[in-house]
Amino acid sequence: MRSKCIVIWFALLPMWACAQSPVLEGYIQEGLKSNLQLQQEQLSYEKSVDNLGLARALFMPQVSAIANYTLAGGGRKIQFPVGDLLNPVYSTLNQLTNSSAFPQIANVNEQFLPNNFHETKFRVVQPLFNPDIYFNYKAQKELITVQQAQKNAFQNELKFNITSAYYQYLQSEEALVILGKTKNLLQELLKVNTSLVANAKATKDVVLNTEYELSKLEQQIAENEKNNQVARAYFNFLLNRDLETSIVKDTAVMSAATNNFNLEQLTQEAISNRQEVKQLEGGLRANEQLVGLQKGNALWPKVNVVGDIGYQGFQYKFDQPQQFYLVQFGLSWDLFKGGEKKTRVQQARIDQSVLENKMQQLKKQIELQVIQSHYELETARQAYAASQSGVRSTERSFQIIRSKYSEGQAILLEYLDAQNKLTTARLTQSINHYELLRKEAALHKTLSNL
């Protein structure tokens, strides 16, 4: 039975895709290219990709050029009485040899700070083992998927907003058409009533009542024109266009809504497709790497090698005596920090538990959204079917009353009541039609397959 439901579900997907208006699909694609908020999401995604590049760069050796030149005077001095120690010996030797082969030397009194001294070198720093770098890189890779899922989730929401705004605009346009037809009927009625009064077949009140109904209708038309302008502006806003840009109307768009749904299958489909789930899954994987980072800091040392090559000496010269190289291996290992490392590991694990809890909550929320969208769609489908029947009934009733009124067998109040019911039924049908389309789009959004 379950496999049969799955077959039915996948068989319905192409039909839903075909029900999409080509005009609306064009607007959706335009919105995906031009919407400013989506562009911001794209920039955030590109930034996360760059962050991964930064994390990868930490594995590479760092090469820098360093040059220092020092001028100094005064300060501490290195004093060594080498003359006092050796001069008596040299004097004795000169006497014994009857020569001056051993000259007198002065005591050493050298300034501690080097003067006219330079060090010019290249330094290479290469990490050999560093858990911070490794786990940070792994976490940044997962954060890219998080950012991608966030962008896709907004894209799904944008598609729905564009679809809903388009239907809202079409409904406001259709409402103006319906009210325009009603206005034509009232204007025609006004001519008839004016003629009846002129021929003394009716009293002045029928004209006044008709004019009053026209004035009420004008107010209703003005309100709907305002709604139409707002709907057009909002739709253009989503597409990042001039708010007064005209919109192509596809009034032939129809719903493909059906009640042959399996809620369990819909829920599974939503959970597997929803970008919010993928976003949280990426967050869980990224936090796992952060747990590893904290554990690595608690257990493992950091090892690197530093190499210098260049020139060092007095006066700014680059000759053989001043040339040098230096290689150092360094190890840093925090053996005890008062329980800080253990606490950080525990905090990372708590964060992981929080994310797992959020995942369970998210799946329950999605299940609730699927149920709500499913039954709202079913209610909208039934309401639209009922409103279609209502229009047919009120149209027949109005034609009967209209014929009777023209023959003088019905009063004006009956005519106006039938006309108001017809207008209300048509408006209700229009509202229910586009509400059905919106509920269908809402279910698609819930399933993340708009």
C-alpha positions in Angstrom: 0.0 0.0 0.0 2.8 2.4 0.9 4.6 1.8 -2.4 1.4 2.5 -4.2 1.1 5.9 -2.5 4.7 6.7 -3.4 4.0 5.9 -7.0 0.9 8.2 -6.9 3.0 10.9 -5.3 5.7 11.0 -7.9 3.1 10.7 -10.7 1.5 13.9 -9.4 4.7 15.9 -9.4 5.0 16.3 -13.2 1.3 17.4 -13.3 1.9 20.0 -10.6 4.9 21.3 -12.6 2.9 21.6 -15.7 0.2 23.5 -13.9 2.7 26.3 -13.2 2.0 29.4 -15.3 4.8 30.1 -17.8 4.3 33.8 -17.2 4.7 33.3 -13.4 7.7 31.0 -13.9 9.4 33.8 -15.9 8.8 36.2 -13.1 10.1 33.8 -10.6 13.3 33.4 -12.5 13.6 37.2 -12.9 13.1 37.5 -9.1 15.8 34.9 -8.4 18.3 37.0 -10.5 17.4 40.5 -9.2 16.1 40.2 -5.6 18.3 42.2 -3.4 17.9 40.0 -0.3 18.8 36.9 -2.3 21.8 38.7 -3.6 22.9 39.3 0.0 22.4 35.6 0.8 24.6 34.8 -2.3 27.3 37.2 -1.0 27.2 35.6 2.4 27.7 32.2 0.7 30.6 33.5 -1.2 32.1 34.9 2.0 31.8 31.5 3.6 33.7 30.0 0.6 36.4 32.6 1.1 36.5 31.7 4.8 37.3 28.2 3.8 40.2 29.5 1.7 41.5 31.3 4.7 41.3 28.2 6.8 43.1 26.2 4.1 45.8 28.9 3.9 46.8 28.2 7.5 48.2 24.8 6.5 50.6 26.6 4.1 54.0 28.0 5.1 54.1 31.7 5.9 57.0 33.6 4.3 57.8 37.1 5.3 60.7 39.5 4.8 62.0 41.3 7.9 64.5 44.1 7.9 65.7 46.0 11.0 68.3 48.8 11.2 69.4 50.0 14.7 71.0 53.3 15.8 71.7 53.5 19.5 73.6 55.5 22.0 74.1 55.3 25.8 72.4 52.8 28.0 74.0 49.8 29.6 77.6 48.8 28.7 79.5 45.5 28.8 82.7 46.2 30.9 85.5 43.6 31.0 89.0 44.5 32.4 90.9 42.6 29.8 93.7 45.2 29.7 94.2 45.1 33.5 94.4 41.3 33.3 96.7 41.0 30.3 98.8 44.1 30.2 101.2 43.0 33.1 101.7 39.7 31.4 102.4 41.4 28.1 104.9 43.8 29.8 106.8 40.8 31.3 106.9 39.1 28.0 108.3 42.2 26.2 111.0 42.4 28.8 111.9 38.7 28.5 112.0 38.9 24.7 113.6 42.4 24.7 111.0 43.4 22.2 107.6 45.1 21.8 105.8 42.1 20.3 103.1 42.3 23.0 101.4 45.7 22.9 99.2 47.1 25.7 95.5 46.7 25.2 92.6 48.7 26.7 89.8 47.4 28.9 86.6 46.4 27.1 83.8 49.0 27.6 81.3 48.1 24.9 77.8 49.6 24.6 75.1 47.0 25.2 72.7 48.4 22.6 74.1 47.7 19.1 74.8 50.9 17.1 74.7 51.0 13.3 73.5 47.4 13.3 71.1 45.7 10.8 69.3 42.4 10.5 67.7 41.6 7.1 66.2 38.2 6.6 63.5 36.0 5.2 61.5 34.0 7.8 59.5 30.8 7.0 57.0 29.5 9.5 55.5 26.1 8.9 52.9 24.4 11.2 53.7 20.8 11.6 50.9 19.7 13.9 48.1 22.0 15.0 44.6 20.8 16.0 43.2 24.3 15.8 44.1 24.6 12.1 42.8 21.1 11.2 39.5 21.2 13.0 38.9 24.8 12.0 39.3 23.8 8.3 36.8 20.9 8.8 34.3 23.2 10.5 34.5 25.8 7.7 33.8 23.2 5.1 30.6 22.3 6.9 29.7 26.0 7.4 29.7 26.3 3.6 26.9 23.8 3.4 25.0 25.7 6.1 25.3 28.9 4.2 24.2 27.2 1.0 21.2 25.7 2.7 20.3 29.1 4.2 20.4 30.6 0.7 18.3 27.8 -0.7 15.8 28.2 2.1 15.4 31.9 1.3 15.2 31.1 -2.4 12.3 28.8 -1.7 10.6 31.4 0.5 11.2 34.0 -2.3 9.6 31.8 -4.9 6.5 31.4 -2.7 6.3 35.2 -2.0 6.5 36.0 -5.7 3.9 33.3 -6.5 1.6 34.6 -3.7 2.0 38.2 -4.7 1.3 37.4 -8.3 -2.0 35.7 -7.4 -2.9 38.6 -5.1 -2.4 41.0 -8.0 -4.4 38.8 -10.4 -7.2 38.6 -7.8 -7.3 42.4 -7.4 -7.4 42.8 -11.2 -10.3 40.3 -11.4 -12.1 42.1 -8.6 -12.0 45.3 -10.6 -13.4 43.5 -13.6 -16.3 42.1 -11.5 -17.0 45.4 -10.0 -16.8 47.0 -13.4 -19.5 44.6 -14.7 -21.7 45.5 -11.7 -21.2 49.2 -12.4 -22.4 48.6 -16.0 -25.5 46.8 -14.6 -26.3 49.7 -12.2 -25.7 52.3 -14.9 -28.1 50.4 -17.2 -30.6 50.1 -14.3 -30.2 53.9 -13.7 -31.2 54.6 -17.3 -34.2 52.2 -17.1 -35.3 53.8 -13.8 -34.8 57.3 -15.1 -37.0 56.4 -18.1 -39.7 54.9 -15.9 -39.8 58.1 -13.8 -39.9 60.3 -16.9 -42.9 58.2 -18.2 -44.6 58.4 -14.8 -44.3 54.6 -14.3 -42.2 54.9 -11.2 -41.5 57.4 -8.5 -38.2 59.4 -8.0 -37.0 57.1 -5.2 -36.0 54.3 -7.6 -33.6 56.7 -9.3 -32.2 58.0 -5.9 -31.8 54.4 -4.6 -29.9 53.4 -7.8 -27.7 56.5 -7.6 -26.9 55.6 -3.9 -26.0 52.0 -4.9 -23.7 53.5 -7.6 -22.0 55.7 -5.1 -21.4 52.8 -2.7 -20.0 50.8 -5.6 -17.6 53.7 -6.6 -16.2 53.6 -3.0 -15.7 49.9 -3.3 -14.0 50.3 -6.7 -11.7 53.0 -5.2 -10.7 50.7 -2.4 -10.0 47.8 -4.8 -8.0 50.1 -7.0 -5.8 51.0 -4.0 -5.4 47.3 -3.3 -4.5 46.7 -6.9 -1.8 49.4 -6.8 -0.3 48.1 -3.6 -0.3 44.5 -4.9 1.5 45.6 -8.1 4.0 47.6 -6.1 4.8 44.7 -3.7 5.2 42.3 -6.6 7.6 44.6 -8.4 9.4 45.1 -5.1 10.1 41.4 -4.8 11.5 41.5 -8.4 13.6 44.6 -7.6 11.9 46.5 -10.4 10.3 50.0 -10.6 7.2 49.8 -8.5 5.0 51.1 -11.2 6.1 48.5 -13.8 3.1 46.8 -15.5 2.6 43.1 -14.9 1.6 40.6 -17.5 -1.6 38.8 -16.5 -2.1 35.1 -17.0 -5.8 34.8 -15.9 -6.0 31.3 -17.4 -3.8 29.8 -14.6 -5.6 27.0 -12.9 -5.1 24.8 -9.9 -3.9 21.2 -10.0 -5.0 20.6 -6.5 -6.1 17.1 -5.6 -7.0 15.4 -2.4 -5.1 12.1 -3.2 -2.3 12.8 -0.8 -0.6 10.6 1.8 0.4 12.6 4.8 3.2 10.3 5.9 4.8 10.4 2.5 4.4 14.2 2.3 6.1 14.6 5.6 9.0 12.3 4.6 9.3 14.3 1.4 9.3 17.6 3.2 11.9 16.5 5.8 14.3 15.2 3.1 13.9 18.3 0.9 13.7 21.2 3.4 16.7 23.4 3.4 16.3 24.2 7.1 17.0 20.5 7.9 20.1 20.5 5.7 21.2 23.8 7.3 20.9 22.3 10.8 22.6 19.0 9.7 25.5 21.1 8.5 25.5 23.0 11.8 25.7 19.6 13.6 28.6 18.5 11.5 30.4 21.8 12.0 29.9 21.6 15.8 31.3 18.1 15.8 34.5 19.5 14.4 34.4 22.2 17.2 34.1 19.4 19.7 37.2 17.8 18.1 39.0 21.1 18.2 38.4 21.5 22.0 39.4 17.9 22.6 42.5 18.3 20.5 43.5 21.4 22.5 43.1 19.4 25.7 45.1 16.4 24.6 47.6 17.3 21.9 50.5 19.8 21.5 51.2 22.2 18.7 54.4 21.8 16.8 55.9 24.2 14.2 59.2 25.0 12.6 60.7 28.5 12.0 63.5 29.1 9.6 65.5 32.4 9.1 68.0 33.2 6.4 69.6 36.5 5.8 72.3 39.0 6.9 73.2 40.3 10.3 76.0 42.7 11.4 77.3 46.2 11.9 77.0 48.6 9.0 74.4 47.9 6.3 76.4 45.4 4.3 75.5 42.1 2.6 78.7 40.1 2.6 79.8 36.6 3.5 80.7 37.3 7.1 77.2 38.7 7.8 75.3 35.9 6.2 73.5 33.5 8.6 70.6 31.0 8.8 68.7 29.7 11.8 66.2 26.8 12.1 64.1 26.4 15.2 61.5 23.7 16.1 58.9 24.7 18.6 56.4 22.8 20.7 53.6 24.3 22.8 51.6 22.0 25.1 49.2 23.3 27.7 49.4 20.6 30.4 47.2 22.3 33.0 44.9 25.3 32.9 42.8 24.9 36.0 40.1 22.7 34.3 39.5 25.2 31.5 40.1 22.7 28.7 37.7 20.1 30.2 35.0 22.8 30.6 35.4 23.9 27.0 35.0 20.3 25.7 31.9 20.0 27.9 30.4 23.2 26.5 31.0 22.0 22.9 29.2 18.8 23.7 26.3 20.7 25.3 26.1 22.8 22.1 25.9 19.6 20.1 23.0 18.3 22.3 21.2 21.6 21.8 21.5 21.3 18.0 20.3 17.7 18.2 17.3 18.9 20.2 16.6 21.6 17.7 16.7 19.0 14.9 14.0 16.9 16.6 11.9 20.1 17.2 12.4 21.2 13.5 11.2 17.8 12.2 8.1 18.0 14.4 7.4 21.6 13.2 7.7 20.4 9.6 5.3 17.6 10.2 2.9 20.1 11.7 3.3 22.4 8.7 2.7 19.6 6.3 -0.6 18.6 8.1 -1.7 22.3 8.2 -0.9 23.0 4.6 -2.6 19.8 3.5 -5.8 20.5 5.2 -5.8 24.2 4.4 -5.5 23.1 0.7 -8.3 20.7 1.0 -10.5 23.3 2.7 -9.6 25.8 -0.1 -10.5 23.3 -2.7 -13.9 22.6 -1.2 -14.5 26.4 -0.7 -13.7 27.1 -4.3 -16.0 24.3 -5.5 -18.8 25.7 -3.3 -18.3 29.2 -4.6 -18.5 28.0 -8.2 -21.9 26.5 -7.4 -22.9 29.7 -5.7 -22.1 31.8 -8.7 -24.2 29.6 -11.0 -27.1 29.9 -8.6 -26.9 33.6 -8.1 -26.5 34.2 -11.9 -29.7 32.2 -12.6 -31.5 34.0 -9.8 -30.4 37.4 -11.0 -31.5 36.7 -14.6 -35.0 35.8 -13.3 -35.3 38.9 -11.1 -33.9 41.1 -13.8 -36.5 39.8 -16.3 -39.3 40.2 -13.8 -38.2 43.7 -12.9 -38.2 44.7 -16.6 -41.8 43.5 -16.8 -42.8 45.3 -13.6 -43.2 42.1 -11.6 -40.4 42.8 -9.1 -39.5 45.7 -7.0 -36.2 47.6 -7.0 -35.2 46.1 -3.7 -35.4 42.6 -5.1 -33.3 43.6 -8.1 -30.6 45.2 -6.0 -30.6 42.3 -3.6 -30.1 39.8 -6.4 -27.4 42.0 -8.0 -25.5 42.4 -4.7 -25.7 38.6 -4.2 -24.3 38.0 -7.7 -21.5 40.5 -7.2 -20.6 39.0 -3.8 -20.7 35.5 -5.2 -18.4 36.4 -8.1 -16.0 38.2 -5.7 -16.1 35.2 -3.4 -15.4 32.8 -6.2 -12.4 35.0 -7.4 -11.0 35.1 -3.8 -11.4 31.4 -3.3 -9.9 30.6 -6.7 -6.7 32.5 -6.0 -6.7 31.4 -2.3 -6.7 27.8 -3.6 -3.7 28.7 -5.8 -1.9 30.2 -2.8 -2.6 27.2 -0.6 -1.3 24.9 -3.3 1.9 27.1 -3.5 2.1 27.0 0.3 2.1 23.2 0.3 4.8 23.3 -2.4 6.8 25.7 -0.2 6.4 23.4 2.8 7.7 20.5 0.7 10.5 22.8 -0.6 9.8 21.9 -4.3 8.5 25.2 -5.7 
